[in-house]
Amino acid sequence: MSDLAVNRAKFEELLKGDKPVLVDFYAEWCGPCRMTAPVIEEFAKEHPEFAVCKIDVDKEEDLASDYSVFSIPTLILFKGGEVSAKNVGGVSMAKLLEFTGVQQ
């Protein structure tokens, strides 16, 4: 399990913070999720202005359902506790920077 992985309680705590929250909905068995994981981890290290977390859809099925996550990986960006953007499928660093609005 990644050190970015969180449960519902930790996720809800992050949403109450001041930072935008980038959430990667994933599963351990998902090939595209495993390919995206290093990109998400690098982004988390390079952009401390974001709270970055991963939610395992097999462990947090209700949470995935709450946000209509039907395919993985799904990235959701929250600003002010609300969904700001959603991306389904794997991402490159360039696409992730564009998705989050980070200037390259």
Summary of the structure (lengths in Angstrom):
residues: 104
radius of gyration: 12.3
end to end distance: 29.6
largest distance: 35.2
contacts: 287
relative contact order: 0.22
helix: 37%
strand: 25%
